[in-house]
């Protein structure tokens, strides 16, 4: 696509792409990279060890993954302009609960709400909308929409860590409430005319394997879905674990936390480049050629982080992590639409989103328990790298079998 055509594409679709960017940006308040900024304060407030905090976080996140199986399917029933404001209202309520809660017993409930409405529904709604609204330019649309996530990841941790030197952490969660509420009227205005009706006419749909639309039940009975499951779970689990334990990682490496957080914009910049490269590539070549290999840089990144003793080494490791993290934004969402069709994409992707959220529950909980058992993050990172290599092998086998059988 030429620069002129790209400019026209952005101009013609600005409202719908802007809605996607807004949803992914506001999802930040339910993402681990934001919540973990407050890990030290939360553990101190409630007297939690790394393992206990990771366990509570995993409990709330797992519950949100289970609910996502049902809630994610609502995107096949309701228009984004109806469901989106309701999701953002729920996210604002969850952030308010974090700002006000003083009872340990309610902490998993607060985490559940943040993860469901933030990481879960806000991200899912944006991805389903892009996959459904765009066909030939699906990769580009997904890449552009997820810029909101990248901007939040680059700016919010740095801003809020710096602000904690002057402001109480609970007040900062109140600020998150205000930002989220301001997003609701903006979203409504952007979607005053939605691109396609929720009924999904045949003309607006694109088919998957065997030139048909797969239902969620059919997709779950198809072996390819289960070959893909580790590829959906792994980045969510271990990027989440990396950000979740950022305070602890800085402590054991002897790095000031603010220096580590200062690398996040670099991580985001590389992930943005990778995200757009993947989006453009999948529009040209499709997801089948790309899915088996894009997680290999993640394996390299964790090996580098394990061996690093300097903040410069951390930067190199995070660059490799970012190469996979960026590509992971458009590729899986496009994969479900390409292989299973778009008519039931909300329900099918809801299962994938539940796996993703479940991964983000497993990562912090598992690594937190291992830390408490005396297994260092450096050792765990080597194991994680080996897991990513295995994931790539499984995806290659699954896609090869699916293409062979038609």
C-alpha positions in Angstrom: 0.0 0.0 0.0 1.4 3.4 -1.0 1.7 6.3 1.4 -1.2 8.0 -0.4 -3.4 5.0 -0.1 -2.5 4.5 3.5 -3.4 8.1 4.2 -6.7 7.6 2.5 -7.3 4.3 4.5 -6.7 6.2 7.8 -8.9 9.0 6.8 -11.8 6.8 5.6 -11.7 4.6 8.7 -10.6 7.1 11.3 -13.6 6.8 13.6 -13.5 3.0 13.7 -9.8 2.7 14.1 -9.9 5.4 16.7 -12.4 3.4 18.7 -10.1 0.4 18.6 -7.1 2.6 19.8 -9.2 4.0 22.6 -10.4 0.6 23.8 -6.9 -0.9 23.8 -5.4 2.2 25.5 -8.0 2.1 28.3 -7.5 -1.6 28.7 -4.1 -0.6 30.3 -5.7 -0.1 33.6 -6.5 -3.8 33.8 -3.2 -4.9 32.3 -0.4 -6.4 34.4 2.1 -3.9 33.3 0.0 -1.2 35.0 -1.2 -3.1 38.0 2.3 -4.4 38.8 3.6 -0.8 39.2 1.7 -0.8 42.5 2.9 -4.3 43.5 5.2 -3.0 46.3 2.5 -0.8 47.8 -0.2 -3.5 47.6 2.0 -6.2 49.2 3.0 -3.7 51.9 -0.6 -2.6 52.5 -2.0 -6.2 52.8 1.2 -7.9 54.2 1.6 -10.3 51.3 4.7 -12.3 50.1 5.5 -12.5 46.4 3.9 -15.9 46.3 0.7 -14.8 48.2 0.3 -11.7 46.0 0.9 -13.8 42.9 -1.6 -16.4 44.1 -4.3 -13.8 44.8 -3.6 -12.2 41.4 -3.9 -15.6 39.7 -7.1 -16.4 41.5 -8.8 -13.2 40.3 -7.4 -13.5 36.8 -8.5 -17.2 36.5 -12.0 -16.2 37.5 -12.0 -13.5 34.9 -10.9 -16.1 32.3 -13.8 -18.3 33.1 -16.3 -15.5 32.8 -14.7 -14.4 29.5 -15.9 -17.6 27.9 -19.4 -16.3 28.2 -18.9 -12.5 28.2 -16.7 -12.6 25.1 -19.5 -14.1 23.1 -21.6 -11.0 23.7 -19.6 -9.4 20.9 -21.6 -11.6 18.5 -24.9 -10.2 19.8 -24.3 -6.5 20.7 -22.8 -3.7 18.7 -19.6 -2.2 19.9 -21.2 1.1 20.5 -23.6 -0.5 23.0 -21.2 -3.0 24.6 -18.1 -0.7 24.7 -19.4 2.0 27.0 -20.7 -0.7 29.4 -17.3 -2.4 29.5 -15.6 1.0 30.2 -18.0 1.7 33.0 -17.2 -1.6 34.5 -13.5 -0.9 34.2 -13.9 2.5 35.9 -15.8 0.8 38.7 -13.0 -1.8 39.1 -10.4 1.0 39.3 -12.5 2.8 41.9 -12.7 -0.4 43.9 -8.8 -0.7 43.9 -8.6 2.9 45.1 -11.0 2.4 48.0 -10.6 -1.3 49.1 -9.0 -1.9 52.5 -10.0 -5.5 53.0 -7.7 -8.4 51.9 -10.6 -10.7 51.3 -11.9 -8.4 48.6 -8.6 -8.0 46.8 -9.1 -11.0 44.5 -12.5 -9.6 43.6 -11.0 -6.2 42.7 -8.3 -8.0 40.6 -11.1 -10.1 38.9 -13.0 -6.9 37.9 -9.9 -5.2 36.6 -8.8 -8.2 34.6 -12.3 -8.9 33.2 -13.1 -5.4 32.0 -9.5 -4.3 31.2 -7.3 -7.0 29.9 -10.3 -9.2 29.0 -13.3 -7.4 27.5 -11.7 -4.1 26.4 -8.9 -5.8 24.4 -11.3 -8.5 23.1 -13.9 -6.0 22.0 -11.3 -4.0 20.0 -9.8 -7.1 18.4 -13.1 -8.6 17.4 -14.3 -5.3 15.9 -11.2 -4.9 13.8 -11.3 -8.6 12.6 -14.9 -8.2 11.7 -15.0 -4.7 10.2 -11.9 -5.3 8.0 -11.1 -8.1 5.6 -8.4 -7.3 3.0 -6.8 -4.8 5.4 -7.4 -6.8 8.6 -3.7 -6.9 9.6 -3.3 -3.2 9.2 -6.4 -2.4 11.1 -5.5 -4.7 14.0 -2.0 -3.2 14.1 -3.3 0.4 14.2 -6.0 -0.4 16.8 -3.4 -2.0 19.2 -1.4 1.2 19.1 -3.5 2.2 22.2 -2.1 -0.7 24.1 1.5 0.3 23.1 1.0 3.9 24.1 -0.4 2.9 27.5 2.5 0.4 28.0 5.1 3.1 27.1 3.8 6.0 29.1 1.5 5.0 32.0 4.1 2.9 34.0 6.7 5.7 33.7 4.2 8.5 34.6 2.6 6.7 37.5 5.9 5.4 39.0 7.2 9.0 38.9 4.0 10.3 40.4 4.1 7.9 43.3 7.1 9.9 44.6 4.6 12.7 45.3 1.1 11.2 45.4 -0.5 8.3 47.3 -1.0 5.2 45.2 -4.7 5.1 46.0 -5.1 8.6 44.6 -3.5 7.5 41.4 -6.1 4.7 41.0 -8.7 7.5 41.4 -7.0 9.3 38.5 -7.4 6.1 36.4 -11.1 6.1 37.2 -11.4 9.7 35.8 -9.5 8.9 32.6 -11.6 5.8 31.9 -14.9 7.7 32.5 -13.7 10.4 30.1 -13.3 7.7 27.5 -17.0 6.7 27.4 -18.4 9.8 25.7 -15.4 9.8 23.3 -16.2 6.2 22.3 -19.9 6.9 21.9 -19.0 9.8 19.5 -16.6 7.8 17.5 -19.1 5.0 17.0 -22.2 7.1 16.4 -22.3 5.3 13.0 -21.0 1.7 13.4 -19.3 0.1 10.4 -21.4 -3.0 10.2 -24.5 -4.3 12.0 -24.2 -7.0 14.6 -26.3 -9.3 12.6 -23.3 -9.9 10.3 -24.7 -10.3 6.9 -23.1 -12.8 4.5 -21.7 -9.9 2.5 -19.9 -8.5 5.5 -18.5 -11.9 6.5 -15.4 -13.8 5.4 -15.1 -17.6 5.5 -12.4 -19.8 7.0 -11.1 -23.3 6.3 -13.2 -25.4 3.9 -14.8 -22.1 2.7 -17.3 -22.0 5.6 -18.0 -20.4 8.9 -17.1 -22.4 11.9 -19.1 -22.3 15.1 -17.3 -22.3 18.5 -18.2 -25.9 19.1 -16.8 -27.0 15.7 -13.6 -25.0 16.4 -13.1 -26.6 19.8 -13.5 -30.0 18.2 -10.9 -29.2 15.6 -7.3 -30.2 16.5 -5.8 -27.0 15.2 -7.4 -25.0 18.0 -5.6 -27.1 20.6 -2.3 -26.9 18.8 -2.7 -23.2 18.9 -3.6 -23.0 22.6 0.0 -23.0 23.9 0.9 -20.2 21.5 -2.0 -18.0 22.9 -1.2 -18.9 26.5 2.6 -18.6 26.5 3.2 -14.9 25.7 0.4 -13.9 28.0 1.7 -16.0 30.8 5.4 -15.0 30.7 5.2 -11.4 29.5 2.7 -10.9 32.3 5.1 -12.6 34.7 8.0 -10.4 33.6 6.0 -7.2 34.2 4.4 -8.5 37.3 7.7 -9.2 39.0 9.4 -6.1 37.7 10.0 -4.7 41.2 11.5 -8.0 42.4 13.6 -8.3 39.2 15.1 -4.9 39.7 15.9 -5.7 43.3 17.7 -9.0 42.6 19.6 -7.5 39.7 20.6 -4.4 41.6 18.9 -2.0 39.2 16.9 1.1 40.4 13.2 0.4 39.6 12.9 3.6 37.7 15.7 2.6 35.4 14.0 -0.6 34.5 10.7 1.3 33.9 12.5 3.8 31.8 13.2 0.9 29.3 9.4 0.3 28.8 9.1 3.1 26.1 11.9 1.3 24.2 10.1 -2.0 24.5 7.0 -0.3 23.3 8.7 1.4 20.3 10.1 -1.9 19.1 6.8 -3.7 19.7 5.1 -1.0 17.6 7.5 -1.5 14.7 7.1 -5.3 15.0 3.3 -4.9 15.2 3.1 -2.9 12.0 5.6 -5.2 10.2 3.5 -8.2 11.2 0.2 -6.5 10.2 1.5 -5.6 6.8 3.1 -9.1 6.3 0.0 -11.0 7.2 -2.1 -9.0 4.7 0.4 -10.1 2.1 1.3 -13.7 3.1 -1.4 -14.7 5.6 -1.0 -16.0 9.1 -0.1 -19.6 8.2 3.5 -18.7 7.2 4.1 -16.5 10.2 2.5 -18.2 13.2 5.1 -21.0 13.7 8.1 -18.6 14.0 7.1 -15.3 15.5 7.6 -16.4 19.1 11.3 -17.4 18.7 12.6 -13.9 19.6 10.8 -14.3 22.9 12.9 -17.3 23.7 16.1 -15.4 22.9 14.9 -12.5 25.0 14.4 -14.5 28.2 17.8 -16.1 27.7 19.4 -12.7 27.5 17.5 -11.4 30.5 18.6 -14.5 32.5 22.2 -13.8 31.8 22.2 -10.0 32.1 23.7 -8.2 35.0 23.6 -4.7 33.5 20.7 -2.5 32.6 22.1 -2.5 29.0 21.7 -6.2 28.9 18.1 -5.8 30.1 17.5 -3.4 27.2 18.7 -6.0 24.7 16.5 -8.7 26.3 13.5 -6.5 26.2 14.0 -5.7 22.5 13.8 -9.4 21.7 10.7 -9.7 23.9 9.2 -6.8 22.1 9.6 -8.4 18.7 7.3 -11.2 19.7 5.0 -9.0 21.8 4.4 -6.6 18.9 3.6 -9.4 16.4 1.4 -11.1 18.9 -1.1 -8.3 18.8 -2.4 -8.7 15.2 -1.4 -12.3 14.3 -3.6 -14.5 16.6 -6.7 -12.3 16.1 -6.2 -12.5 12.3 -5.5 -16.2 12.6 -9.0 -17.0 14.1 -10.7 -15.0 11.4 -8.6 -16.5 8.5 -9.0 -20.2 9.6 -12.5 -20.2 11.2 -14.4 -17.3 9.5 -15.9 -14.1 10.9 -19.5 -15.0 11.5 -18.9 -16.5 14.9 -15.5 -14.8 15.5 -16.7 -13.3 18.8 -17.5 -16.6 20.4 -14.4 -18.4 19.0 -12.1 -15.6 20.0 -13.7 -15.5 23.4 -12.3 -18.9 24.0 -8.9 -17.8 22.8 -9.2 -14.7 25.0 -10.1 -16.9 28.0 -6.9 -18.9 27.3 -4.9 -15.7 27.1 -6.4 -14.4 30.4 -5.8 -17.8 32.0 -2.2 -17.6 30.9 -1.8 -14.2 32.6 -3.1 -15.9 35.7 -0.7 -18.9 35.5 2.4 -16.8 34.8 2.5 -14.6 38.0 1.2 -17.3 40.2 3.6 -20.0 39.1 6.7 -17.7 39.0 5.7 -16.2 42.4 5.5 -19.6 44.0 8.8 -20.6 42.5 10.4 -17.5 43.8 9.2 -18.3 47.3 10.6 -21.8 46.9 14.0 -20.3 46.2 14.1 -20.8 42.4 15.5 -17.5 41.0 14.0 -15.6 38.1 17.3 -16.2 36.2 16.7 -19.9 36.3 13.0 -19.6 35.5 13.8 -17.5 32.4 15.8 -20.3 30.9 13.0 -22.8 31.4 10.5 -20.2 29.9 12.8 -19.8 26.8 12.7 -23.6 26.3 8.9 -23.6 26.5 8.7 -21.0 23.8 10.7 -23.2 21.4 8.4 -26.1 22.1 5.4 -23.8 21.4 6.7 -22.9 18.0 7.1 -26.6 17.1 3.5 -27.3 18.1 2.2 -24.5 16.0 4.1 -25.7 13.0 2.7 -29.2 13.4 -0.8 -28.0 13.9 -0.9 -25.6 10.9 0.8 -28.1 8.6 -1.8 -30.8 9.5 -4.7 -28.3 9.0 -3.5 -27.2 5.6 -2.9 -30.8 4.5 -6.4 -31.9 5.5 -8.1 -28.9 3.9 
